[in-house]
Amino acid sequence: MRVTCIQENLSRGLGTVGRAVAVRSTLPVAQNILIVAEDSRLKLVATNLEMATTCWVGANVEEEGSITVPARLITEFINSLPNDTVEIEMPAGGRTVQFTCGRFQAHVNGIDAEDFPPIPQVEGGVSAEIEAEALREGISRVAMAAATDESRPVLTGINTEFDGEQLTLAAADGFRLAVYRLPLGKAVEGKTTVIVPARTLNEVNRLLADQSEPVVITVNEQKSQAMFRLNNAEIVTQLVQGTFPNYSQVIPSKYETRAVVDVGELTRVSRMCSVFARDASNIVRITVAPGADLTPGKITITAQSEEVGGNVGELDGLVDGDEAKIAFNVKYVLDVLGVIRQSQVALEVSNPSSPGVIRPIGVDNYVHVIMPMFVQW
């Protein structure tokens, strides 16, 4: 192998695939990055056996070849080099790679590329195109609601439904539910539903920051693997097997009280109360009261901790319905407010023991449901 490339490009490529490297693995080569010099470019591949990321970097290839090198070592070394040309050399049949950049040089012992886990080819099944910015928004609005506890594997994924010209993303962890609908670039035949690991979609979201062209999503016929194709990168992932809960039953069809409030004001008051709620299981109590005649309604948020004290915050809002009370985990409230771009949201409440619903004003493709906390009023 003999190849040269720009340090900045190589560093960016290593950063792209680095998150897919296995942190703990009984297979040592899974902690390496596969480097392949071919077709006037450098291919970098990393996998944790559940997700694999491939990235292509522009390079001048004088002699083709492949090798795997320790991911952390090579990433830290390349990142520390000056922004200059990096020369990568390895004799035919060898396992030691030489990296040279100006006056700096390193020799890295690698493992044969043949020992690297094969990356699945995802073909057939369903293939869809979606605008990069639309996908970014969709992932950002639902990913935080996915479970991190592995006790129910299906909840660690995001339910992804392709239906005609629409893609629906839904995530739930038993305490909250987020559902977001977005258009596909072109319609797909029939309906296909799979569960994509939230970790994978978070990684896709990270790579979408530099993406302007549409993303191609392919699901194989067995619905066991999916591939996300970006400009200069591909992510292949195993899909979560199982049946996602019927989340439509969780979304309340009606409400008794509805309050429209400013997102910034609600965020500020909720964050203020979270300071005291930290020592009280993150519980905040919300009281919604309609206004009299021409006066606005009032939303009161309180937090109380026996050890440190408590606080009360108030804000005005447009209230429709009777007075209502509900208690939430304030972390969930702040999470959803942090991803809403609209200036106002509607809080819909039925009673203290029923789920509360948060909807952004001005769009109808996003809904966030939060289960109530049971408290003494």
SVG drawing of the C-alpha trace seen along z (x, -y; Angstrom):
<svg xmlns="http://www.w3.org/2000/svg" viewBox="-65 -42 76 55">
<polyline fill="none" stroke="black" stroke-width="0.4" points="0.0,0.0 1.2,-3.5 -1.2,-6.4 -1.2,-10.1 -4.0,-12.3 -4.7,-15.6 -4.5,-15.3 -7.7,-17.3 -9.7,-15.0 -8.2,-11.9 -8.9,-13.2 -12.5,-14.0 -12.9,-10.5 -11.6,-8.8 -14.0,-10.9 -16.9,-9.8 -16.3,-6.1 -14.9,-6.3 -18.2,-6.1 -18.9,-2.6 -15.7,-1.1 -16.4,1.6 -15.6,0.3 -15.5,3.7 -15.2,6.8 -13.8,10.3 -12.8,9.8 -9.7,7.6 -10.0,6.6 -13.3,5.0 -11.4,2.3 -9.5,1.5 -10.4,-0.6 -10.1,1.0 -8.1,-1.1 -8.4,-0.2 -6.6,-2.1 -8.6,-1.6 -10.0,-3.5 -8.2,-6.8 -9.6,-7.0 -9.2,-5.7 -12.0,-3.7 -12.3,-3.7 -14.6,-1.1 -15.4,-0.5 -17.9,1.8 -19.2,2.9 -20.9,6.0 -24.3,4.3 -23.6,1.2 -20.9,0.5 -19.9,-2.9 -18.0,-3.3 -16.4,-6.6 -14.5,-7.5 -11.7,-10.0 -10.2,-11.5 -6.6,-10.3 -3.8,-9.7 -3.4,-5.9 -0.1,-4.8 -0.4,-1.2 -3.5,0.5 -3.7,2.4 -5.6,2.9 -4.9,3.3 -6.6,2.7 -5.1,0.4 -6.0,-0.3 -8.8,-3.0 -8.0,-5.1 -4.3,-5.1 -4.4,-6.1 -7.2,-8.7 -5.3,-10.5 -2.1,-10.4 -3.6,-11.8 -5.5,-14.5 -2.3,-15.7 -0.5,-16.1 -0.3,-19.5 -2.6,-20.2 -0.3,-18.8 -0.1,-15.8 0.0,-12.4 1.8,-9.5 0.7,-6.0 2.9,-3.1 2.9,0.6 5.0,3.3 3.1,6.0 2.3,8.8 3.3,6.7 1.4,5.7 3.2,2.6 1.9,-0.7 4.1,-3.8 2.5,-7.2 4.6,-10.2 3.5,-13.9 6.3,-16.5 8.8,-15.9 6.6,-13.4 6.5,-9.7 4.9,-6.7 4.9,-2.9 1.7,-1.2 1.3,2.6 -2.0,3.8 -4.1,6.9 -4.8,8.4 -7.8,7.0 -9.1,10.5 -9.7,10.9 -12.0,7.8 -15.7,8.7 -17.5,8.6 -19.9,5.7 -23.3,6.9 -24.7,5.9 -28.2,4.5 -30.1,5.1 -33.7,5.7 -36.6,4.9 -37.6,1.2 -35.5,-1.8 -36.6,-5.3 -35.1,-8.8 -35.6,-11.6 -34.3,-15.2 -31.4,-15.4 -32.7,-18.3 -36.2,-16.7 -34.6,-13.5 -32.4,-15.5 -35.5,-17.2 -37.3,-13.9 -34.5,-12.1 -33.9,-15.1 -37.5,-15.2 -38.0,-11.6 -34.6,-10.1 -34.6,-11.4 -37.8,-9.4 -36.2,-6.0 -35.3,-3.8 -31.8,-3.3 -32.6,-0.3 -32.1,2.9 -34.8,4.8 -37.2,4.1 -35.1,4.1 -37.9,2.9 -38.1,-0.3 -34.4,-1.0 -35.2,-1.5 -37.2,-4.0 -40.3,-2.6 -39.8,-3.5 -42.8,-3.2 -42.6,-3.8 -46.1,-4.2 -46.6,-5.7 -45.1,-9.3 -44.8,-9.4 -42.2,-8.3 -43.3,-8.1 -40.8,-7.9 -42.0,-7.0 -40.1,-6.4 -41.2,-5.5 -39.6,-4.5 -42.7,-3.8 -42.8,-7.3 -43.1,-9.4 -43.9,-9.0 -42.7,-11.1 -44.2,-10.7 -43.0,-12.7 -44.2,-12.4 -42.2,-13.7 -42.5,-13.4 -40.4,-11.0 -38.6,-12.2 -40.6,-9.6 -43.3,-7.2 -42.7,-3.6 -45.0,-0.7 -47.1,0.6 -46.2,0.2 -43.0,1.3 -42.3,1.0 -39.0,1.7 -37.4,0.8 -34.0,-1.0 -31.7,-1.2 -31.8,-4.7 -28.0,-4.7 -27.8,-4.2 -30.2,-7.0 -28.3,-9.3 -25.2,-8.5 -26.9,-9.2 -28.1,-12.5 -24.5,-13.4 -23.3,-12.8 -26.2,-14.7 -24.7,-18.0 -22.7,-18.2 -25.2,-16.5 -27.2,-18.5 -28.2,-15.8 -31.1,-13.4 -30.4,-10.3 -31.1,-6.9 -32.5,-4.4 -32.6,-0.7 -34.2,2.1 -33.5,5.7 -36.3,8.2 -35.8,10.0 -36.2,6.7 -33.1,7.7 -30.7,4.9 -30.9,1.4 -28.5,-0.9 -28.3,-4.7 -26.3,-6.1 -25.0,-9.7 -22.6,-11.7 -19.3,-10.0 -20.5,-7.6 -22.7,-4.6 -24.1,-3.2 -25.3,0.4 -27.2,1.5 -28.9,4.6 -32.6,3.9 -34.3,4.6 -36.5,7.6 -39.9,7.6 -43.2,5.7 -43.3,2.1 -46.2,1.2 -49.4,-0.2 -48.6,-3.8 -51.7,-5.3 -53.6,-4.1 -51.5,-6.1 -52.2,-9.5 -55.3,-11.0 -58.0,-11.8 -59.4,-14.7 -58.6,-17.0 -60.4,-19.0 -57.9,-21.9 -55.6,-23.4 -53.0,-26.0 -51.0,-27.8 -47.7,-29.2 -44.5,-30.7 -41.7,-28.1 -39.0,-30.3 -41.0,-31.3 -42.1,-27.8 -38.5,-26.6 -37.2,-29.3 -39.7,-28.6 -39.3,-24.8 -35.5,-25.1 -35.8,-27.3 -38.0,-24.7 -35.7,-21.9 -33.1,-23.3 -35.3,-22.4 -36.9,-19.3 -33.5,-17.6 -33.9,-16.6 -37.5,-15.6 -37.4,-12.9 -37.5,-15.7 -41.2,-16.3 -42.8,-19.6 -46.5,-20.4 -48.3,-22.3 -51.6,-24.2 -53.5,-25.6 -56.1,-28.3 -58.3,-30.1 -58.4,-33.9 -61.3,-36.0 -62.9,-38.1 -60.1,-39.6 -57.2,-38.6 -54.9,-35.8 -54.9,-32.4 -52.2,-31.5 -49.8,-28.5 -48.2,-27.9 -45.2,-25.5 -43.9,-24.6 -41.2,-22.3 -40.8,-21.3 -38.1,-19.4 -38.2,-18.7 -34.5,-19.1 -33.6,-22.2 -36.9,-24.1 -39.1,-25.0 -40.1,-27.6 -43.0,-28.8 -43.0,-30.2 -45.8,-31.7 -46.4,-32.5 -49.3,-33.7 -51.0,-31.7 -54.2,-31.3 -56.2,-28.8 -59.2,-26.9 -61.3,-24.8 -61.5,-24.4 -58.7,-24.6 -56.4,-21.6 -53.6,-20.0 -50.8,-17.6 -47.3,-16.6 -44.5,-15.8 -40.9,-14.8 -39.4,-18.1 -36.5,-16.5 -39.0,-15.2 -40.6,-18.6 -37.2,-20.3 -36.2,-17.5 -39.2,-18.2 -39.0,-21.9 -35.4,-21.8 -36.1,-20.3 -39.2,-22.4 -38.4,-25.2 -41.8,-26.8 -42.3,-29.8 -45.4,-28.4 -46.6,-25.1 -50.0,-23.7 -50.2,-21.8 -53.3,-19.5 -54.5,-18.0 -57.5,-15.9 -56.9,-15.0 -54.0,-14.5 -53.8,-10.7 -54.0,-10.9 -51.1,-11.6 -50.3,-15.2 -49.7,-16.1 -47.4,-18.8 -47.8,-20.0 -46.0,-22.7 -48.3,-25.5 -48.3,-25.9 -47.4,-22.3 -49.4,-19.1 -46.7,-16.5 -45.3,-16.2 -46.8,-15.1 -45.2,-14.4 -47.0,-12.5 -45.7,-12.5 -47.1,-10.2 -48.0,-12.0 -46.3,-11.6 -48.7,-10.7 -48.4,-13.2 -50.4,-14.6 -52.1,-17.9"/>
</svg>
